[in-house]
Every structure is written in C-alpha cells, then in structure tokens.
Amino acid sequence: MALTVSQVAGIAGVSVRTLHHYDEIGLLSPSGRSAAGYRLYSEADLARLQQVLFFRALEFPLQEICRILRDPEFDLGASLRMQRQLLSEKAVKLQALLGAVDAALARLESERPMTREEMKQMFDGFDPADHEAEAEQRWGDTEAFQESKRRTARYTKHDWQTIKAEGAAIFARLAELMSAGAPPGSREAMAAAETHRLHIDRWFYPCPHTLHRGLGRLYVDDPRFTANIDRSSPGLAAYAAQAFAANADRAADAR
C-alpha cells in the first residue's frame, strides 16, 4: 500500500501542512517517494501516525513524542495500554467538566427572564404581552401597575413556574370549598382568599384588602378573566370574588 500525502491527510483528519512538518522534524517520514518525488506512506507509516495522534490527543509535546518513538525499547502494545489509561483518566476529567458546564448553563437558563414564547407555553397560550397596551391604558398611572411591571420584568422561568403552581393551588382550594358547599364568607374560604391576597402582594404589587376586593370584581366583570377562572369549575370566579369581599370586610371590621 502506498498513499499520497493528501490521501493520508484525509484519512487521519490532519492537514497536509502538518504531515510536511512531521516529516521535517523527523517525527513521521514517509517510507517512499514516487518517481516525481512525491511522498508515499506505507501501512507502517500510518500506524506510526496513529501513535503520534494518540500522544497529541494527550497533549504530549512533539519533541517528547519524537523521543518516545525513537526509543529502541519502544513497545507498541505497552504504549497503547498506557495511552488508553491516560485517555480514560482524561475522559473522567472531561465528563466532570461537562457536568460543570451543564450546571452553569442550567443556572444561566433559570436566571434569565422568560421569552414571550416560553410564557405562552407555560400559561396555555396566554401571552401577557398581548394585553400590555390595554393594561397600561387602564392602570398605567397606578403605583400597583408600575410595581408589577418592575417586578415581573426580572422574573425567571423558575419564578413563573412557582407563581403558576401557587396560583393553581389557591384556586383549586377555592374550587374544593365551592364544591363542598362552603359559603364564600366561611372561615375556610376567607383563609383561601387571604392566601391569594398575599400571593399577589408577594409576586406583583402591594395588595391591601380594598385592592383585593377590586381584583375580585375584575374577575367577574371581565369575561376573559371569568372564562379563564371558570374553565375547570363553572362559577368559581364569582365565588372567589365573594370570598375576597368577605375577607376584606373581616379585615375592615377588625380595625
């Protein structure tokens, strides 16, 4: 077998210039030449090149590789076993580095604000940006709107997942109480209403009881809110509004 330098370069995945350099420094000289003087590599040359590439993968300097391969006591089998051991150790280190990179990417992913598309996927097709203009027109001059806009701008995907889970749990509790026949003014229903008020206060804007009462009315007066809340439990929006109002009355009476 006799291969040209370009053929060897293609097989080994190195450049022709690299093979020329290896020849110049005596690391890998071709066994033959063509009649026109072109380099020709034998099967033994390819085996030696493989050794060179293995050592290069282990970051051995070229001068050290030359010394090893020129050693009269060089043993190919022993060399391969050593290379395998070193590559295995390197693979373990690389796997650890890969895990560290994955962890860093996960942290970065969790810390960046959600995109509009991610927001729509999380909230079943609802995109808050579609309603920003209307919201700003109706409430843009209020402190609550400005505070909500400031807070939510920095929320990460993990934050929104938490918000969604908390909100779903609160309305699930209200739906359970409604189904069980508990009056909206019952202690349990008002406790759920208070949990919702604190949820809004924590994640969006300061929410005193009077503002929470108004939020309940919005759930009933705006058919979009009503349809969304009533989707799994018809009548839940009205029940929640009444519970919010009862909880606000209780707070006023306690003053």
N, C-alpha and C positions, 0 to 999 in steps of 0.2 A: 504494500500500500504506500502510495506517495501522494501527499496532499500539498496543495499550494498554500501560501501564507493566508490568502483571502479565504480559502476553504476552512482552514484551521480557526481563523478568527470567527467565522460564522458558527462553527461547531462549539467553540469554547465560550463564545459570548464576550470576547475581548476585541480590542481594536488591532488593526494591522500595525499601527504605530507601536503599540505595547509589545507585540511579538518582535518587532525590529529592535526595540530597546532591550528585551530579554536576550536577544542574540548578541547585541553589542557588549553587554556586561558579562557574557559567558554563562548566564543562568539557563538559557534554553537555546541551543544552536541546532538548526536543522541537520538531519543526517545526510542530506544530499542536495545537489543542485541540478537544475535542468541544463540542457545544452545551451540555453540562452542565459544561464547564470541565476535563474530564479530559485528561491528557497523551496525545498521539498521536505516535508515532515513525514516521518515513519510512525508506525503504531507505538514504538517505544518512546518517541518524542512526545506523543500525545499523553502517554502515561506520566511522563515527567512533568508535562504542563499541568496535568491534573494535580500532582503533588504541589506544584508552585501555587496553584489557585487555592488549594486547601489551606496552605500556610498563609496566603494573603488574606483569606477569609478570617483567619485567626489573628490578623494584624501583625504578623511577623514582618520585620523589615527585609527588603530584598537581599541585603548583604548577609543577613543571618540565614536566609533560605539558601543562598549560594553555599555557605559554609556547611550546612547540614547535608545538602545533596552531593557535595564533593567528598564527604567523609567516606573513606574506604570501607568503614564498617556500617555504612547506612543500610538499614533493613526496612524494606518496603512494608512488610507486614506489621512490624513494630511501629513504624511511622503512622500507618493508617489507624492502628489501635489508639495511639496517642492522640491523633487528630480527632478521632471520634469522641474520646473522653473530653478533650478540650471544647469541642463543639457542643457536647451535651451540657457542659457547665455554662457555656455562653448562652445556650438556649434557655436555661433556667433563669439566668440573669435578664435576658431579653423578655421572657414571659413576665417576670416581676415588673420590668419597666412598662410593658404593655398594660399590665393591670393598673399601674400608677397613672398612665396616660388616660385609660378608660375612666378611672375615678375622677381625674381632673376634668375630663370632658363632661362627666355626669354633673359635677359641681357647677361647671360653667353653664350647662344646659338648665339646671334648676334655678340659677341665679339671674338668668336673663328674662326680661319681660316676654310675655306670650305674643305671638303674632296673631293677626286677625283670623287667619285660617285655623290656627290651633284653638282660638277662642270659640269659633263656630263649632268645631268638632266637639269640644268639651261640653258646650251648652246646647247640644242637639240642634244645630243650625242657627241659633240665635247669635247675632253679631251686634254687640253693644255699639260699635261704631256707626251702624246703620241708624241709630236713634240719637246720636250725639247732638246733631243740629237741633232737633226738636227739644231735647232735654235742656240744652243751653238756652234756647229761646224762652222756655218756660221757667227755668230755675237758675239760669246763668249768673244772675246778680245776687244769689243767696250764698251765704258762707258755707252751707252744707254742700252745695254743688261744687264749689271750688275746692273744698277739703276732700270730697270724694274723688274728684279728678286728680288731685295731687297724690293721694294715697294709691289709687289703683294704677297710676302710671308706672309705678315701680314694682308691682306685684309679679311674682314669678309663676311659672306653671304650677309649682307645688303649692303656692299660696292660693291660687284659684281652685285647685283640687280640694284644698281644705275648706275654702269658702263654700264650694258646691256641696260637699259632704255635710257640713254643718247645717246649711240651709235645708237640705233634703231631710235631715233627721228631725229638724224642728217641725216642718210641715207634715212629716209622717206622724209625729206625735199628735199634732192638732187633728189630723185626719182620723187617727185612732180614737181620740176623745169624742169627735163628732159622731163617728160610727157607733160609739158606745152610748150615745145619748147624753153626754155630759153637757150642761149648759155652758155657753161661752163665758158666763160670769163665774163659773165654778173655780175653786182654788186651783185645780189641775190645769184648766185651760188658761187661767191668768198666769200661772207659772210658765207655761209654754210661750205665752205672749211676751213675758218678761225676758225669757231666753232669746227670743227673736230680737227684741229691742237691743239687748246687749250685743248680739251678733252684728247688728247694723252699726252700733256705736263703736265696736272694736274695729271693724273692717272698712267702713265707709265714711261716716261723719258722726259727730256728736248727736245723739238722738234722745232728747228729752221725751217724756211721755206725751206731751202735746203734739210733738212732731210725729211720734209713732202712731198716734191716733189718726193724723192726717194721712200717713202712709197706708193705713188700713183702708181709709176711704178711697184712696187711689186704686187699691186692688179691686174695689167694687165698681168704681166709676169708669175706669179704663177697661174696655172689653178685651184688650190684648193681655193685660195682667190677669183678668178674670179667667180667660180661656186657658192661659198657661197654668195657673194655680189649680183650676178645676179639672185639668186634663185627666188626672187619675182618681180624683174624688170630687164629683159634682157638688157644688155648694160650699166648698172649702174656703174660697176667697171671702165670702160673706161671713162665714163662721170665724175666720181669722180676724176680720175687721171688727167684729163684735167683741172678740176676746181682747184685741188691742185696746178698744174703747173702754171695756170693763177694767182692764189693768190700769189705764190712765186715770179712770175715776177713783180707783182704790188708792192710787198714789196721791191724788189731789185730796182725798178725804183724810189721808194720814198726815197731812201737813198741819 
